[in-house]
Amino acid sequence: MTAPRTRSRRLVALPLGMVMATALAILPNVTASAADAVPTATTATTADATSLSYIVNVATGRGPSTTVKKAIADAGGTIVISYDRIGVIVVHSSNRDFARTVRKVPGVQSAGVTRNAPLAAQSTTEAGATRVLSAKEVASAQSAEGQDPLESSQWDLSAIKADKAHEKTLGSRDVTVAVIDTGVDDTHPDLAPNFNRQASVNCASGKPDTADGAWRPSASEGAAHGTHVAGEIAAAKNGIGMTGVAPGVRFSAIKVSDPEDYVYAEAVVCGFVWAAEHHVDVTNNSYYTDPWNFNCLDDPDQRALVDATTRASRYAERKGTVNVAAAGNESHDLDADSLTDPASPNDGTPGDRVIDPHKCLVLPPQLPGVVTVAATGAKGIKSSFSNYGRHVIDLAAPGGDFPLYQPPAAPATDGRILGTMPGGTWAYTMGTSMASPHVAGVAALIKSTHPHATAGQVKALLYSQADATPCTDPYDIDSDGKIDAVCKGPKNHNGFYGRGIVNALNAVTK
């Protein structure tokens, strides 16, 4: 994920300086339809201006009982959709006591409100400024024979030996990586050849919308995020622009951000279930679930969100999907005894609260079974902004860093990560949002090489094939004589790099 704006905990305390307006303006704002893609869906009425969205969790496998359905209706709720296989129900209600009321109903295991702002009223921004390549830069780009034009600028590919891996294979067309994000411009010339329409959807409302183009980004500031991520994973090796980590696999777009660029729990549940039901092999999750920076298990509302998203991600993994997520950009030690959360809820009135990160979880990177990814820069050490923490970080991968800290070697000139942008352009940006797609791409190469591997086996290969990387000690990234972070753990399992930095060449040769 990337660093957030002031209303979101994803911000590194830096000016964003986004310059994407021109590239984004050509894409239409897609509105939700009433399309049903899940057999257990029920029809929702239109929410009024005071309605909020709720999650109600019941026993898995059978859907809500007659008693639960009646209690929901009696409490002023309308069922939007019921994901019966995991026992998660999405409800709209204008009754502010709805969750408290239905928690008392026999058969309800947990329930909670997913937001503070009414339904009528960012989860995925970058760490530092994004720089869009000019037409002149694209036209004048030169790379070695057999490479795409912008590939010489992609220091990140050689950092994980993806360039060497591509000499063996580009990945299999039978493998699909779902970009669960702000939507993807599938018309981009570097993305169109690898787009999987059947596995794409808009999940922003919590209910699948399969209308044509519903998966595409809006024109909001943060909406280019998903397109950038998709290019890092699967930009085609086609003589145009850049090359993805796995340029021969396909990708799908699962849009989970609403028109205000929030990603709420019901959308995340929908995204994981959709991926599970549409035979997606890998999901990339470069976002946090709004509105809470950390979802605390001692709060009944937040506990319900943890419960629902855990059920959904585990369901996807049981169906064969490897879920990969970005660790975040606040330079937090997620294994610390306590942290201060100053920005929750980010859709209401935030206030400082001291939390225990072992009991208050970041969603989805701290969900059980999810591969959690920290970022490294061009010098191969932890990015200045990347979250870390022993027993939290599983792997590390290139996410870029500020040029002052980790400049790349020539011929690359920018220490950030190149990716595709809406409207057929390319741009540099950085964040753990950019690191996670590298791991998702390597997972896709493993699945291509081992097509019958289970999700658990793919994860085991990711870990065993990574390049074990010892702690950077001392870690003084800005060279001011002060320690900026403390890494704990051995070479093959520590708080900065987890099991190590992913290795794409190992993925296709072992």
C-alpha positions in Angstrom: 0.0 0.0 0.0 1.0 3.5 -0.2 1.2 6.5 2.0 -2.1 8.2 2.8 -3.5 11.6 2.7 -4.2 13.4 6.0 -7.6 11.7 6.4 -6.0 8.2 6.0 -3.4 6.4 8.1 -1.5 5.4 5.0 0.3 8.8 4.9 3.9 9.2 5.5 4.0 12.7 6.8 4.9 14.2 3.4 3.3 16.3 0.7 1.7 14.1 -1.9 2.2 16.3 -4.9 0.2 14.1 -7.2 0.3 15.0 -10.9 -2.1 12.6 -12.4 -5.1 14.7 -13.4 -4.5 14.7 -17.1 -4.0 11.0 -17.3 -7.1 10.3 -15.2 -9.5 12.7 -16.7 -10.2 10.6 -19.8 -11.7 7.8 -17.8 -15.4 7.8 -17.0 -16.7 7.6 -13.5 -18.4 4.2 -13.3 -21.5 3.8 -11.2 -22.7 0.6 -9.6 -25.4 -1.5 -11.2 -27.7 -4.1 -9.6 -26.0 -7.0 -11.4 -26.1 -10.2 -9.3 -23.0 -12.5 -9.7 -23.4 -14.5 -6.5 -26.4 -17.0 -6.3 -27.2 -16.1 -2.7 -27.6 -12.3 -3.3 -30.8 -10.6 -2.3 -32.1 -7.4 -3.8 -31.3 -4.2 -1.8 -33.4 -1.2 -1.6 -31.7 2.2 -2.2 -30.1 3.5 0.9 -31.4 6.9 2.2 -29.1 9.7 3.1 -28.7 8.6 6.7 -28.0 4.9 6.0 -24.8 3.2 7.1 -23.5 -0.2 6.1 -23.2 -3.1 8.5 -21.6 -6.5 8.7 -23.5 -9.3 10.4 -21.7 -12.6 10.9 -23.6 -15.9 11.4 -22.7 -19.6 11.1 -21.1 -20.5 7.8 -22.7 -22.6 5.1 -26.4 -22.1 5.4 -27.0 -18.3 5.3 -29.1 -16.3 7.8 -31.9 -18.2 9.6 -35.5 -17.0 9.5 -35.0 -15.6 13.0 -31.9 -13.6 12.0 -33.6 -12.3 8.8 -36.6 -11.1 10.9 -34.4 -9.5 13.5 -32.5 -7.6 10.8 -35.7 -6.3 9.4 -37.2 -5.5 12.8 -34.1 -3.5 13.6 -34.5 -1.4 10.4 -32.0 -3.3 8.3 -32.1 -4.3 4.6 -30.0 -7.2 3.5 -27.8 -6.1 0.5 -26.2 -9.5 0.0 -25.5 -12.7 2.0 -22.3 -14.6 1.5 -23.7 -17.8 2.8 -20.6 -19.9 2.4 -18.7 -17.8 4.9 -21.7 -16.6 7.0 -21.2 -12.8 6.2 -24.3 -10.6 5.6 -24.0 -7.0 4.3 -26.9 -4.8 5.6 -27.9 -1.2 5.2 -29.7 0.6 8.0 -30.3 4.1 9.2 -30.9 2.8 12.8 -27.8 3.8 14.7 -28.5 1.1 17.2 -28.7 -1.6 14.5 -25.5 -3.5 15.4 -26.1 -3.3 19.1 -29.6 -4.7 18.6 -28.8 -7.6 16.3 -25.8 -8.7 18.4 -28.3 -9.9 21.0 -30.1 -12.2 18.4 -29.5 -16.0 18.7 -27.5 -17.1 15.7 -25.6 -13.8 15.3 -21.9 -14.3 16.2 -20.8 -10.7 15.7 -22.0 -7.5 14.0 -20.6 -4.1 13.4 -20.9 -0.8 11.5 -18.3 -0.6 8.7 -18.1 3.2 8.4 -18.9 6.6 10.0 -19.9 8.6 6.9 -23.4 7.9 5.6 -23.7 5.9 2.4 -24.7 9.1 0.5 -21.7 10.9 1.3 -7.9 7.2 0.9 -6.9 4.2 1.2 -4.3 3.9 -1.5 -2.0 6.9 -2.1 1.7 6.9 -2.7 4.7 7.7 -0.5 5.8 11.0 -2.0 5.1 12.5 -5.4 4.2 10.5 -8.4 6.0 11.5 -11.7 4.2 10.7 -14.9 6.6 10.2 -17.9 6.3 12.7 -20.6 5.6 11.7 -24.2 9.1 12.7 -25.1 10.6 10.5 -22.4 8.6 7.5 -23.5 9.5 8.1 -27.2 13.2 8.5 -26.5 13.5 5.5 -24.1 16.0 2.9 -25.1 16.6 -0.6 -23.7 18.7 -3.6 -24.7 17.6 -5.8 -27.6 14.7 -8.1 -26.5 13.6 -5.7 -23.8 10.6 -3.4 -23.8 11.5 0.3 -24.3 11.2 1.4 -20.7 12.7 -1.7 -19.2 16.1 -0.2 -18.6 14.5 2.1 -16.1 13.1 -0.8 -14.1 15.9 -1.5 -11.7 13.4 -3.4 -9.6 13.2 -6.3 -12.2 16.9 -7.1 -11.9 16.8 -6.6 -8.1 14.6 -9.8 -7.9 16.1 -11.4 -11.0 12.9 -11.1 -12.9 14.9 -10.2 -16.1 16.7 -13.5 -15.8 13.4 -15.4 -15.1 12.0 -14.0 -18.3 14.6 -15.8 -20.3 13.1 -19.0 -19.0 9.4 -18.1 -19.1 7.1 -15.2 -18.9 4.5 -17.1 -17.0 1.4 -19.1 -18.0 -1.8 -17.7 -19.5 -3.6 -20.2 -17.2 -2.7 -18.1 -14.2 -4.6 -15.0 -13.1 -3.7 -12.4 -10.5 -6.5 -10.3 -9.2 -5.7 -6.6 -8.5 -8.0 -5.8 -5.6 -7.7 -2.1 -5.6 -9.1 1.2 -7.0 -9.9 -0.3 -10.4 -7.8 -0.9 -13.5 -7.7 0.8 -17.0 -7.8 -2.4 -18.9 -7.6 -0.5 -22.2 -3.9 0.5 -21.5 -1.8 -0.9 -24.4 0.6 -2.5 -21.9 -2.3 -4.2 -20.0 -5.0 -5.0 -22.6 -3.2 -8.2 -23.9 -3.3 -9.8 -20.4 -6.7 -8.7 -19.1 -9.2 -11.3 -17.8 -12.6 -9.9 -18.2 -14.5 -12.9 -16.7 -12.7 -12.5 -13.4 -13.2 -8.7 -13.1 -15.8 -6.9 -11.1 -16.7 -3.8 -9.1 -17.2 -4.8 -5.4 -17.2 -1.3 -3.9 -20.8 -1.6 -2.6 -20.1 -5.1 -1.1 -22.2 -6.7 -3.9 -20.6 -7.7 -7.2 -21.3 -5.3 -10.1 -20.4 -7.0 -13.4 -21.6 -4.2 -15.7 -19.1 -3.7 -18.6 -16.3 -1.4 -17.4 -17.5 -1.3 -13.8 -14.0 -2.4 -12.7 -12.3 0.7 -14.2 -11.1 3.6 -12.0 -12.9 6.8 -11.5 -11.3 10.2 -12.1 -10.4 10.8 -8.4 -6.9 11.5 -7.4 -6.1 8.1 -5.9 -7.8 6.0 -8.6 -4.7 5.5 -10.8 -3.3 3.3 -8.0 -4.8 0.0 -9.3 -3.6 0.6 -12.8 -0.1 1.2 -11.6 -0.2 -2.0 -9.5 -1.5 -4.1 -12.5 1.4 -2.9 -14.7 4.0 -4.0 -12.1 2.5 -7.5 -12.0 1.5 -8.2 -15.6 2.4 -5.5 -18.1 2.9 -7.4 -21.4 6.3 -7.9 -22.9 5.0 -6.6 -26.2 7.5 -4.0 -27.4 5.5 -1.2 -25.7 6.4 0.6 -22.5 7.4 -1.5 -19.5 7.5 -5.2 -18.5 5.7 -6.7 -15.6 7.2 -9.2 -13.1 5.0 -11.9 -14.7 4.3 -10.6 -18.2 2.8 -13.8 -19.5 0.1 -14.3 -16.9 -3.3 -12.7 -16.9 -4.7 -10.2 -14.4 -8.2 -9.3 -13.4 -9.5 -6.0 -11.8 -11.5 -6.2 -8.6 -12.5 -2.7 -7.7 -13.1 -2.1 -4.0 -12.9 1.7 -3.6 -16.0 3.8 -3.5 -16.4 7.2 -5.3 -14.8 8.9 -2.3 -11.8 6.4 -2.6 -12.6 4.6 0.7 -12.2 0.8 0.9 -14.7 -0.6 3.4 -14.9 -4.1 4.8 -17.9 -5.2 2.8 -16.0 -4.4 -0.4 -13.0 -6.4 0.8 -15.2 -9.4 1.7 -16.8 -9.2 -1.8 -13.4 -9.0 -3.4 -12.0 -12.1 -1.7 -15.1 -14.1 -2.3 -15.2 -13.1 -5.9 -11.6 -14.1 -6.4 -12.3 -17.5 -4.7 -15.3 -18.2 -6.9 -13.6 -17.2 -10.2 -10.5 -19.3 -9.9 -8.1 -16.5 -9.2 -4.6 -17.9 -8.3 -3.2 -14.8 -6.5 -4.7 -11.6 -5.2 -2.7 -8.4 -4.6 -4.0 -6.1 -1.8 -2.2 -2.8 -1.7 -4.7 -1.0 0.5 -6.0 -0.8 4.1 -9.5 -1.3 5.1 -11.1 2.0 6.1 -12.0 3.6 8.4 -9.8 2.2 11.1 -6.0 2.2 11.0 -6.1 -0.7 13.4 -9.1 -2.8 14.1 -9.2 -3.7 17.8 -10.6 -7.0 18.9 -12.0 -5.5 22.1 -14.3 -3.2 20.1 -17.5 -5.1 19.0 -17.8 -3.2 15.7 -14.1 -3.5 14.8 -14.1 -7.2 15.8 -16.9 -7.9 13.4 -14.9 -6.4 10.6 -11.9 -8.6 11.5 -14.1 -11.6 11.6 -15.7 -11.0 8.2 -12.5 -10.2 6.3 -10.8 -13.2 8.0 -13.5 -15.5 6.8 -13.4 -14.1 3.3 -9.6 -14.3 2.9 -9.4 -17.8 4.4 -12.2 -18.9 2.1 -10.2 -17.7 -0.9 -7.1 -19.5 0.3 -9.1 -22.7 0.8 -10.2 -22.4 -2.8 -6.6 -22.1 -4.0 -5.9 -18.4 -3.9 -2.6 -16.9 -2.5 -3.4 -13.5 -0.9 -0.5 -11.0 -0.9 -0.8 -7.6 1.0 1.3 -4.5 1.5 2.5 -3.8 5.0 2.0 0.0 5.0 4.1 3.2 4.9 4.1 4.7 8.4 7.5 3.3 9.5 5.6 1.5 12.3 7.1 -1.5 14.1 4.0 -3.7 14.0 5.6 -6.0 16.6 6.0 -3.1 19.1 4.3 -3.3 22.6 2.2 -0.2 21.7 1.6 2.3 18.9 -0.2 5.6 18.7 -3.0 5.7 16.1 -3.8 9.3 15.4 -6.0 9.1 12.4 -8.9 6.8 13.1 -11.6 6.8 12.0 -10.5 8.5 8.8 -14.1 9.0 7.6 -15.2 10.7 10.9 -13.5 12.7 13.7 -10.1 11.0 14.3 -8.4 11.1 17.7 -5.2 9.7 19.2 -5.5 6.3 20.7 -2.7 4.0 22.0 -3.2 0.5 20.7 -1.5 -2.9 21.0 -0.7 -4.0 17.4 -1.0 -7.6 18.5 -4.6 -7.1 19.5 -5.5 -4.3 17.0 -4.9 -5.4 13.5 -4.2 -3.8 10.2 -6.6 -5.2 7.5 -5.7 -7.0 5.3 -2.0 -7.4 5.9 -2.4 -8.8 9.4 -5.1 -11.3 8.4 -4.1 -14.9 9.1 -2.6 -16.6 6.0 -2.0 -13.4 4.1 1.6 -12.9 2.8 2.7 -9.5 4.2 5.2 -7.5 2.3 7.7 -4.8 3.3 9.4 -2.5 0.8 13.1 -2.2 -0.2 14.8 0.5 -2.2 17.4 0.5 -5.0 20.2 -0.3 -2.5 18.4 -3.4 -1.3 17.6 -2.2 2.2 14.3 -1.4 3.9 12.6 1.6 2.4 12.5 4.6 4.8 8.7 4.6 5.0 8.1 0.9 5.1 6.3 -0.7 8.1 8.2 -3.6 9.7 8.0 -6.1 12.6 9.2 -9.5 13.4 6.5 -12.2 13.0 4.5 -9.7 10.9 6.6 -9.2 7.7 6.8 -12.4 5.6 8.8 -11.1 2.6 10.3 -8.0 1.2 10.4 -6.7 -2.4 11.3 -3.5 -4.3 8.9 -0.6 -3.4 11.3 2.3 -4.1 12.6 5.0 -1.8 13.6 8.7 -1.9 16.6 9.2 -4.3 18.5 10.9 -1.5 18.4 7.7 0.5 18.6 4.9 -2.2 19.5 6.1 -5.7 19.5 3.4 -8.4 22.5 2.4 -10.5 22.7 3.5 -14.1 21.0 3.3 -16.6 18.0 3.7 -14.2 17.6 7.3 -13.0 14.6 7.1 -10.6 14.6 5.2 -7.4 10.9 4.8 -7.5 8.9 2.0 -9.2 7.7 2.3 -12.8 4.1 1.4 -13.5 1.2 1.9 -16.0 -1.2 4.7 -15.6 -4.8 5.3 -16.8 -5.0 6.8 -20.3 -2.0 4.9 -21.7 0.8 6.5 -19.8 3.5 5.4 -17.3 4.7 6.9 -14.0 7.1 6.4 -11.2 5.9 6.2 -7.6 6.8 4.3 -4.4 5.3 2.6 -1.4 4.7 -0.8 0.0 1.9 -0.8 -2.5 4.6 -1.2 -5.1 6.4 -3.9 -3.2 3.4 -6.2 -2.8 2.8 -6.6 -6.6 6.4 -7.9 -7.0 5.6 -10.7 -4.6 2.2 -11.3 -6.3 4.0 -11.5 -9.7 6.6 -14.0 -8.3 3.8 -16.1 -6.8 2.2 -16.1 -10.3 5.5 -17.4 -11.8 5.6 -20.1 -9.1 2.1 -21.1 -9.9 3.0 -21.1 -13.6 5.9 -23.4 -12.9 4.0 -25.6 -10.5 0.4 -25.5 -11.9 -0.9 -28.1 -9.4 0.5 -26.5 -6.3 -1.9 -25.5 -3.6 -2.0 -22.0 -2.1 -0.1 -23.3 0.9 2.6 -24.9 -1.4 3.0 -21.7 -3.4 3.5 -19.7 -0.2 6.0 -22.3 1.0 8.0 -21.9 -2.2 7.8 -18.1 -2.0 9.4 -18.3 1.4 12.0 -21.0 0.7 13.1 -19.5 -2.6 13.5 -15.9 -1.3 17.0 -14.5 -0.8 17.5 -14.4 3.0 18.6 -10.9 4.0 20.1 -10.1 7.4 19.0 -7.1 9.5 20.3 -3.7 8.4 22.1 -2.7 11.7 22.4 0.1 12.4 19.5 1.4 10.3 20.2 5.1 9.8 18.5 5.7 6.4 19.0 9.5 6.4 22.6 9.4 7.8 21.9 11.9 10.5 23.5 9.8 13.2 20.2 8.6 14.7 18.8 5.1 14.5 15.6 5.2 12.5 14.4 1.7 13.1 15.5 -1.4 14.9 15.4 -4.8 13.2 15.0 -8.0 15.2 15.5 -11.6 14.2 17.9 -13.8 12.2 18.9 -13.6 8.6 16.1 -15.9 7.4 13.2 -14.4 9.5 13.5 -10.9 10.7 11.4 -7.8 11.1 12.7 -5.9 8.1 12.8 -8.5 5.4 10.9 -11.5 6.8 12.1 -14.7 5.0 14.0 -12.5 2.6 13.7 -10.6 -0.7 11.7 -12.5 -3.3 13.6 -14.2 -6.2 11.8 -14.5 -9.5 14.5 -16.7 -11.1 14.2 -19.3 -8.3 10.5 -19.2 -9.0 10.9 -20.5 -12.5 13.9 -22.8 -12.0 13.2 -24.6 -8.7 
